[in-house]
Amino acid sequence: MKRGLSRLLVRRILAAALILAFLSMASALPARAATLSDIAGRPDQAVIERVVAKGFMKGYPDGTFRPNAPVTRAEFVVALARSAGLDPVPSPAKTLKDLPTSNYAAPLVYAAIAKGWVSGYPDGTFHPTANITREESMAVVAQRMGFEIRGMATHVVLDKVAGSDDLSEWAKTAAAACVQEGMVADVTKPTSAITRAQTAAYFPAILDYKAPATQSMILSTTTSTYDSGLLTFLIPIFEKSNHVKVKIISVGTGQAITTGRKGDADVLLVHARAQEDQFMADGFGLFRDDVMYNDFIIVGPASDPAKIKGMTNATAAFTKLAASGSTFISRGDNSGTNTKELDIWKSAGITPAGKPWYLSAGQGMGEVLMMTDQKQAYTLTDRATYLAYQQGGKINLPILVQGSQGLLNPYGLMPINPAKYPTVKVDLAVRFADFMTGLPGQELIKSFGVEQYGQTLFFPDSTEWKATRSLDIVLPSGKTIAYRLNDVRKFPVTTIKVYPQNNQSLTPVSYGGVQLIDILKVISPDLAAAQRLTVIATATDGSHVTLDYNDIYNTSTGTKITVVYLKGGATLSTNDGFMALMTTNGTFLVNTVKYIYRLEISK
């Protein structure tokens, strides 16, 4: 019996010890989600509990979560690093001034820096205790998820969600990626500090993320965009950002347009404006957008038997070529380059077909360049393909004629109209157009060729690229003052009404903006007394107008000069230039400078 009592006593002692040990362990753990007193009944209670249970974020010692409290840069990065299971970096090769390794967040922040998710500021700091804004958080999340943000169709994605108008320009691609991939449902108050609850809301989407299925689309394009390497550079970026596989049909522009007419492509990228306009007039294109331009050049043998080297007039050069009887090789494929070449012959009054010195190859630009090199002949080529082949060692032909205004080579993009062919991938085609004509895509186009060839091969030319986001005002002293759109909006709005095409039978259109005279008075009141004031207004497309004192101050001409940014009460579209300079006289339009970006004042 004593032995039984002894065993019972031992069991009770062991049980008591186990209970004490359990209680001790429980008291040592962080506050569990269920004990967080200020999240009970919230719609996001389950989300916060899950995030806390995972250890990505923690409650406070008083048993609260404080869902509406702001989050610092260090706190946000640490939470993301925990969610990815990053190994801490306790001894980084280089430390930031305000983030010593003794800081609790430093090991995981440096781990995130090593991954390329975040970086320090140019002055060598990180600002770990500064609140992180919502748009900054989206940029970090996009990096943490490995999203390719450069190829985003920002308008297609962001125009559908709340808050997009308030995003900073630099944040739009990351925000679009986060919306598209389901990280956020909206982008409201993007420049405000993100809260702890908003931070927690990221993690279910991060943990449960599955990339969408890959779709496919067909791009029919001219050979120059492919042979130059431009599409090899751009298309993988677009594909990764949009989960798309692009099939490229690289042919001459005429053949590419024929492909579009048959409905065998989803989108066209070509360079023969007359053919493009006809394509649109016939209803085959959904819309046409300017994308970029480069120029045509005439190349030929170094010996230059036709003696055209240094000429800038292409028509005169073709005339000398024909007179010399030197061999000229034409693409002969109804491409954009071939169309331009035939236009030049026509302007010279020459019909080259059938002449012994004129060879029609029926080939793409690359093949024609190599044939021209082999035969030591002449040809017309776009500069981009020429540079790719010349510096790639495939040809050795000098540029003989360049610099003519008539040799500009603009490219247009046209999604196929689903009204003609309902099965085309119109959504993907519009995404591609958005990418190519939006600022991120235009920046990529501008950068192409700089590293390899030392120059830009294609120049951005979309309306969004040309649209004005700031107005530089250059004073007589040489000082420049920049007025961004938000700065212009601070002036009292002047409303003007203008008849379209100055046709009084049409309804006047209402525009809003600020009078130029009001801006000048604020910048430098003494300019009003100058009497001999002149302003040269220049636009991003190269157009310009000169205004004198009487125009600006309305002393005798009756004109009103307005920096316009509203149309019908809404912000001007990119097609209208975002900001434009309108000279009006009553309800009649005297002059408009779209894409206005610079006002140069002299006395």
C-alpha positions, 0 to 999 in steps of 0.5 A: 500500500505504501508502494502504491501511495508512493507511485501516486505521489510521484505521478502528481509531482510529475504532473505538477512539474509539467503544468509549471513548465508549460505555463513558463513556456507560454509566458515566454512566447510573444503574445498570440494572435488570439490575445491581441485585444484591438483586432477582435471583430475586425474584417481582417482579424483572421489575416492578422492572426495568421501573420502573427502566428507565422512570426512575420509581425508581432503584437505589443507587450500590452496585448495589442496589435495597433493595426492603424499605427504606421510602419517604418522602413526597417519594420516593413523590410524585416517582415518581408524578410521573415516571410521569405525565410532569409538568412540574416546577414550579421556582418555585411561587407558594407554598412549604412551610416544609420544602420549599425549591425547592433540594430535589431533590424540590421541583419535582415535589412542587410539580407534584403539589400543583398537580394536587391529588394531595397537599397540605401539612399545616395548619402549612404543612409537607410532611414530605418525609422522613417515611415514607409509609404504605400507606394514605396511598400509596393515597390519593395513587394514587387522586388521581393516577389521577383516581378518584372516591372519594366514591361508593365502595361501601366494604363491597362492595369491602373486605370481600373483601380482607385488611387492611381492618379495620385501615384508618383511616376516612379512608382507606377510600374511596381504598383501596376505589378502589385495590382495585376498579381493580386498583391493589392486591390487598390492603390489609394493614398499611395504617398501616405504611410502604410499601416500595420494592418495594410502591411499584414494584408500583403502576406496572404497574397504573398504566401498563396501566390501562383503565377497566372497561366501563360497566354500567347499573341502574334506580333507582325513587324518589319524586319528592322525591329528584329534585325536591329535586336530591338525586339530581342531586347524588349519582348522578353521584358514584356513577356515576363511582366504580362505572362505572355509568349509573343510569336514574332513574324518579321517581314517587310511592312507591306507583308506585315500589313497584309498579315494583319488584313488577313487576321493572322496577327494580333498587333502590327509594328510597322513603318510606312505611314501611308499604308498604315493610314489606309489600314486604319481607314479600311477598319482593320486597326483598332487604333494607331499610335506613334511609337518611335522613329529613327532615320534612313541613310544611304550606304555604299562602297568606300570608293563612292563612284557616284560621288555622293558622300557628304550630301544631305539631300536624298533626292539629289543623291539618287539623281547622281546615283542614276546618272553614274550608273552605279549599282543600287540594290532595292529591297523590292519587298513593299516594306517601309524602307522600299516604300521610302526608296520608291518615294525618293525615286519618284521625287527625283523624276526617275523610274529605276525599274528595268535599268541595268544598274537597279537590282530588286532583291525581294529580301529583308534589310539584313540580307540586302545589306550583305548583298550590297557589301558583296557587290560594292553597291549602294542601298537605302537602309534604316540606321538601326539595322545598319549599325547592328550589321556594321558593328557586328562585323557582317558588312563594311560599308560607310554611311554616305548620305544622312541628315535629311529631314525627308529621311526620318523613319517613324514607326506606328503600332496598330492592334487588329480590330476585333470587329473584323476578326473577333478571335484576335487577342485584343486584350494582349495587343492593347497591353503591348501597345500600352507597354510600347507607348508608355513611359517605361517602354519608351525609356527602354526604347531610348536606352537600346543601343547606347551601351553596344553602339554608343548611340540610341538606335530608336528615338521615343515618339509616343504621345505620352513621351512627348506630353509635358509634365513640367514647364521650364521657364528660362529668365533673361538672367539665365536662371531656370524655374521649373513648374510642374503640373501640380505647381500650375494648378495652384494658380487661379483657373482661367476658363477659355472657350474655343470653337473647334477648327474656329467653326462657329457652327460647332459647340465651343470647347471649354479649356482651363488653365493659367494665363501666362501673364499671371505666371510671369508676374509671380516669377518676376514682377519687373518683367511687366515693365520691360516693354520689349519682352519676347518669349520663345515657346518650345514643345517636345516635338520641336515646334515653337512660337515666338510671342512679343510683349503685346501678345503676352500683356494683351495691350493691343492685340486682344489676345489671351495666352494661357497655359492650358491643362484642363479640357471640359473640366478634366485633365488634358489627355496625353494626345492633347499634351497634358499642358499646352500653350493656347493663344486665343482671341475671344472664342477663336484659336490663334495658335496652339503649341502642344507638348509645351515644355520650355519658355525662354524669356528675353528683353 
